[in-house]
Amino acid sequence: MTTSTPSVLNLSVLSSSTSVDLRPAITPKFLPSNPINCPAFTSLPKPSPRSPIPSRLRTAATPMAAEQSGSAVDNPDGIMKLLFVEMGVGYDQHGQDINAAATRACRDAISSNSIPAFRRGSIPGVSFEQMKLQIKLGVPHSLQQYVDIERVKSVFPYGKIVSVEVVDGGLICSSGVHVEEMGDKNDDCYIVNAAVYVGY
C-alpha cells in the first residue's frame, strides 16, 4: 500500500511589489472540481418554503402603544389628551334608585384624588379652565333609561364634561332583605361602575 505525499509549494523570496499565488497547483482528489454536481451535495434535501406563521401565534399591537402615543383612551375624535383615569363603584342597597348608585360611583372615583397640576400650571401651556372630563358608567341594561345625566354631572365640582356614556355593566343583586320603611319595593340592590377620564 502506497501513500501519497501532499504537494508542497515552493515559495521563493520575492520583492514586495510582486504578488504570490498561494493556491495549490493540484486540486485535491477528495474535492470535485464542481461541488454542485457532486452526489453528496445533490442528494441533500432542498429546504422547504417557510410556512406562514399561524394567526393564533402572531403578536398583535398592544393597547399600551396607543396610550404612549398621546391619543386619548375611549376618545376616537381626539377631543382631549388623556392624563389619567379615576375608577369607582356605587351601591344603592335600599330604595332601588339607580341614580343614587350612579352618583355614588362617580364620587367614589374622584373622592380619593387631588389634581393640583391644572391650578399650579404644572402642564406647560395648559390652564385650569382647559381641564376636561369624560365619564363612562356601567349600568344594568334594564335600568339605563332611568339614568339622569344632569344629576350625574352635578357630582363634579370642576372640569368641562365633554361626554357621559352609559354602557352595559354594573349589577342587580339581592340585598338579602326587603325594608319597606326605607323605600324598598323589593330586595334588589343596584350597583354601578364609573370611569372618569381626565385630560385637557
Solvent accessible surface area in square Angstrom, and as a share of the most:
residue,aa,sasa,rsa
1,M,231,1.03
2,T,130,0.76
3,T,119,0.69
4,S,107,0.69
5,T,118,0.69
6,P,108,0.68
7,S,72,0.47
8,V,120,0.69
9,L,74,0.37
10,N,147,0.75
11,L,116,0.58
12,S,80,0.52
13,V,152,0.87
14,L,86,0.43
15,S,70,0.45
16,S,126,0.82
17,S,108,0.69
18,T,68,0.39
19,S,106,0.69
20,V,76,0.43
21,D,92,0.48
22,L,113,0.56
23,R,183,0.67
24,P,78,0.49
25,A,99,0.76
26,I,119,0.60
27,T,82,0.48
28,P,55,0.35
29,K,207,0.88
30,F,172,0.72
31,L,86,0.43
32,P,51,0.32
33,S,112,0.72
34,N,72,0.37
35,P,48,0.30
36,I,126,0.64
37,N,105,0.54
38,C,27,0.16
39,P,104,0.65
40,A,68,0.52
41,F,104,0.43
42,T,88,0.51
43,S,86,0.56
44,L,115,0.57
45,P,119,0.75
46,K,184,0.78
47,P,129,0.81
48,S,95,0.61
49,P,124,0.78
50,R,212,0.77
51,S,85,0.55
52,P,113,0.71
53,I,90,0.46
54,P,56,0.35
55,S,83,0.53
56,R,198,0.72
57,L,115,0.57
58,R,148,0.54
59,T,133,0.78
60,A,81,0.63
61,A,96,0.74
62,T,83,0.48
63,P,107,0.67
64,M,107,0.48
65,A,57,0.44
66,A,55,0.43
67,E,85,0.38
68,Q,142,0.63
69,S,88,0.57
70,G,37,0.36
71,S,61,0.39
72,A,12,0.10
73,V,45,0.26
74,D,67,0.35
75,N,10,0.05
76,P,131,0.83
77,D,118,0.61
78,G,58,0.56
79,I,76,0.38
80,M,9,0.04
81,K,111,0.47
82,L,39,0.19
83,L,75,0.37
84,F,75,0.31
85,V,52,0.30
86,E,9,0.04
87,M,141,0.63
88,G,11,0.10
89,V,48,0.28
90,G,1,0.01
91,Y,100,0.38
92,D,7,0.04
93,Q,100,0.44
94,H,42,0.19
95,G,21,0.20
96,Q,17,0.08
97,D,50,0.26
98,I,6,0.03
99,N,17,0.09
100,A,11,0.09
101,A,0,0.00
102,A,0,0.00
103,T,8,0.05
104,R,118,0.43
105,A,0,0.00
106,C,0,0.00
107,R,128,0.47
108,D,67,0.35
109,A,2,0.01
110,I,38,0.19
111,S,87,0.56
112,S,101,0.65
113,N,70,0.36
114,S,97,0.63
115,I,26,0.13
116,P,63,0.40
117,A,30,0.24
118,F,4,0.02
119,R,163,0.60
120,R,197,0.72
121,G,47,0.45
122,S,72,0.46
123,I,31,0.16
124,P,124,0.78
125,G,79,0.76
126,V,15,0.09
127,S,50,0.32
128,F,47,0.20
129,E,141,0.63
130,Q,80,0.36
131,M,5,0.02
132,K,51,0.22
133,L,5,0.03
134,Q,16,0.07
135,I,3,0.01
136,K,52,0.22
137,L,0,0.00
138,G,9,0.08
139,V,0,0.00
140,P,14,0.09
141,H,137,0.61
142,S,70,0.45
143,L,21,0.10
144,Q,40,0.18
145,Q,143,0.64
146,Y,129,0.49
147,V,18,0.10
148,D,65,0.33
149,I,60,0.30
150,E,117,0.53
151,R,100,0.37
152,V,0,0.00
153,K,66,0.28
154,S,88,0.57
155,V,17,0.10
156,F,20,0.08
157,P,103,0.65
158,Y,81,0.31
159,G,29,0.28
160,K,130,0.55
161,I,38,0.19
162,V,43,0.25
163,S,43,0.28
164,V,31,0.18
165,E,81,0.36
166,V,42,0.24
167,V,49,0.28
168,D,99,0.51
169,G,32,0.30
170,G,26,0.25
171,L,97,0.48
172,I,69,0.35
173,C,47,0.28
174,S,69,0.45
175,S,38,0.25
176,G,66,0.64
177,V,76,0.44
178,H,89,0.40
179,V,29,0.17
180,E,128,0.57
181,E,154,0.69
182,M,112,0.50
183,G,43,0.42
184,D,10,0.05
185,K,143,0.61
186,N,60,0.31
187,D,50,0.26
188,D,40,0.20
189,C,8,0.05
190,Y,20,0.08
191,I,25,0.13
192,V,0,0.00
193,N,69,0.35
194,A,6,0.04
195,A,16,0.13
196,V,1,0.00
197,Y,20,0.08
198,V,0,0.00
199,G,0,0.00
200,Y,60,0.23
